[in-house]
Amino acid sequence: MTDRPAGIADTDVFMTRAFTAPRDVVWRFWTEPELLSRWFGPHTTHTPVEMIEIDMRPGGVWNLVMVDNETGEEYPFKNDVVEVDAPVSFVLRGHGDTSRGLPETLFVRVEFHDHGDKTRVTLHEGPFTAEFRDMTITGWDESFAKLDGELA
């Protein structure tokens, strides 16, 4: 996790991570189902490409389902695309599964900072309860490790 800028609530996830790939490549790994399926989710899950729907335009969707590797339990992520500035940033409005304790509405902002051969990704997501915030941080850390491997 990164030092939290002023104005970011403790209930939110704020992370930044550098990847060894140009910005347009990293953008594609977030916005193309075939590439997203290769890295999204913690190590105990997978995200089948046939369970990903992405329409990267305001009013579009960024939906996926993570599947538990052992139990087959499904964890859907349903998001409306609010803003897109390809390949610089996007904003999603998530519809949390309240039956699992998630808030009804979550926001995710992902920014892609161009550093030539590298890209710094900044992610801001929330609000969460402390428990879900910490679980989300762990999930993103593991996902980002998988993304590092895909980009290597």
C-alpha positions in Angstrom: 0.0 0.0 0.0 1.1 3.6 -0.6 1.1 6.6 1.7 -2.4 8.0 1.5 -2.9 11.4 -0.1 -4.9 14.0 1.8 -8.6 13.5 1.4 -8.6 9.7 0.9 -10.7 8.1 3.6 -9.5 5.3 5.8 -12.3 3.2 4.4 -10.8 3.3 0.9 -8.1 1.3 -0.7 -5.4 3.4 -2.2 -2.5 1.6 -3.9 0.2 2.4 -6.5 2.3 -0.1 -8.3 4.9 0.1 -11.1 4.8 -2.5 -13.9 7.6 -3.1 -16.4 5.6 -2.5 -19.6 4.5 0.5 -21.6 1.2 2.1 -20.7 -0.7 0.9 -23.7 0.2 -2.7 -22.9 -0.8 -2.4 -19.2 -4.1 -0.7 -20.3 -4.9 -3.6 -22.5 -4.4 -6.1 -19.6 -7.1 -4.2 -17.8 -9.5 -3.7 -20.7 -9.3 -6.8 -22.9 -11.1 -9.9 -21.4 -8.5 -12.4 -22.8 -5.7 -10.6 -21.0 -7.7 -9.6 -17.8 -8.6 -13.3 -17.3 -4.9 -14.2 -17.0 -4.2 -12.1 -13.9 -7.3 -10.8 -12.1 -8.0 -12.2 -8.7 -6.1 -13.6 -5.7 -4.1 -16.8 -6.1 -7.0 -18.9 -4.8 -9.3 -17.9 -7.6 -9.5 -17.7 -11.4 -11.5 -15.4 -13.7 -12.7 -17.3 -16.8 -12.7 -15.2 -19.9 -16.2 -16.3 -20.7 -17.3 -14.7 -17.5 -15.9 -11.3 -18.4 -17.8 -8.5 -20.2 -16.1 -5.2 -20.9 -17.5 -2.3 -22.8 -15.0 0.6 -22.1 -17.1 3.6 -22.7 -19.2 5.8 -20.4 -22.4 3.9 -19.8 -20.6 0.6 -20.7 -19.8 -2.2 -18.3 -16.7 -3.8 -16.7 -18.2 -7.1 -15.3 -16.5 -10.3 -14.3 -16.8 -13.3 -12.1 -14.0 -14.7 -10.0 -14.3 -18.4 -9.2 -12.8 -20.1 -6.1 -10.3 -22.7 -7.3 -11.4 -25.3 -4.6 -15.1 -24.8 -4.1 -16.2 -23.3 -7.4 -18.0 -20.5 -5.5 -18.5 -17.4 -7.7 -17.7 -13.8 -6.7 -19.3 -11.4 -9.3 -18.0 -7.9 -9.9 -20.6 -5.8 -11.6 -19.5 -2.3 -12.6 -20.8 0.5 -14.8 -18.2 2.5 -16.6 -18.5 6.1 -15.5 -15.4 7.7 -17.2 -12.8 6.6 -19.7 -9.7 8.5 -20.9 -7.9 5.7 -22.7 -5.1 4.9 -21.9 -4.8 7.3 -19.0 -7.6 6.4 -16.6 -11.1 5.0 -16.0 -13.7 5.2 -13.3 -16.1 2.4 -12.4 -19.2 2.4 -10.2 -19.5 -1.0 -8.6 -22.6 -2.7 -7.4 -21.6 -4.5 -4.2 -23.1 -7.8 -3.1 -24.7 -6.6 0.1 -25.5 -10.2 1.1 -21.8 -10.7 1.5 -21.4 -7.5 3.6 -20.2 -5.2 0.8 -21.6 -1.7 0.4 -24.2 -1.3 -2.3 -22.1 1.2 -4.3 -18.3 1.2 -4.7 -16.2 3.5 -6.8 -12.9 2.4 -8.5 -10.6 4.9 -10.2 -7.5 3.5 -12.0 -4.9 5.7 -13.4 -2.1 4.7 -15.8 1.0 6.9 -15.5 3.4 6.7 -18.5 7.1 6.2 -17.6 8.3 5.0 -21.0 9.2 1.3 -20.5 7.3 1.3 -17.2 3.8 2.2 -16.1 2.7 3.2 -12.6 -0.8 2.2 -11.9 -2.7 4.1 -9.1 -5.9 2.5 -7.8 -8.4 4.1 -5.5 -11.4 2.0 -4.5 -14.1 2.3 -1.8 -15.7 2.8 0.6 -15.3 -0.5 2.5 -15.6 -1.8 6.0 -12.2 -2.3 7.6 -12.4 -6.0 7.0 -13.3 -5.8 3.3 -10.7 -3.0 2.8 -8.0 -5.3 4.1 -9.2 -8.3 2.1 -9.4 -6.0 -1.0 -5.8 -4.9 -0.4 -4.6 -8.5 -0.2 -6.6 -9.4 -3.3 -5.1 -6.5 -5.3 -1.5 -7.3 -4.1 -1.9 -10.9 -5.2 -3.5 -9.8 -8.5 -0.7 -7.4 -9.2 1.9 -10.1 -8.5 0.2 -12.2 -11.2 0.1 -9.2 -13.5 3.8 -8.7 -13.0 4.4 -12.3 -14.1 2.2 -11.9 -17.2 4.1 -8.7 -18.2 7.6 -10.2 -17.6 
